[in-house]
């Protein structure tokens, strides 16, 4: 069974046993998190939410918090204007335990 869940404004297709990276959550590593904004549940019988599926939820475990690879932003125009900037986005890794319909 799989589902489409909304986590902090982003939609993810999840299945049990899967690991996903989402925007940083305020949960401790090792804790369990439940998401109830399930938009779609698929499997033997598909359920489409309007806007969410009633009674469905996704249970996940917080594995770790980390920062992604650095992205270099370099702006240049003719003349002497040059600007170099870097950015590292924070993220949380989740391990999906189960999808309840």
C-alpha positions, 0 to 999 in steps of 0.5 A, a space after each residue: 500500500 502506498 500513499 501521497 502525503 503532504 508534509 509542510 506544503 510539499 507532496 511525497 509518494 510514500 510506502 512502508 520501509 521507504 526513507 525520504 528527505 523533507 524540510 527540517 522538522 522540530 522533532 527529536 531524532 528517534 521520535 515517531 511522527 504521524 501525518 494526517 494530511 493524506 491526499 491519496 491512498 493506493 493499493 488494492 482499492 484506491 481512495 482519493 481525498 477531497 481534499 484529504 482521505 478521512 481516517 488515513 495517516 502516515 506513521 514515520 520515524 525521524 532518523 536524523 537531521 542534516 544539511 544538504 550539499 552546498 550550492 554556489 551562487 555566482 552573479 557577474 555583470 560586465 564591469 567590476 560587479 561580482 557576487 559569490 554566495 553559498 547556501 546549505 538547506 537543512 533537512 530531516 530524514 524520515 523512515 516510513 513505518 506504515 500507511 494506514 487507510 
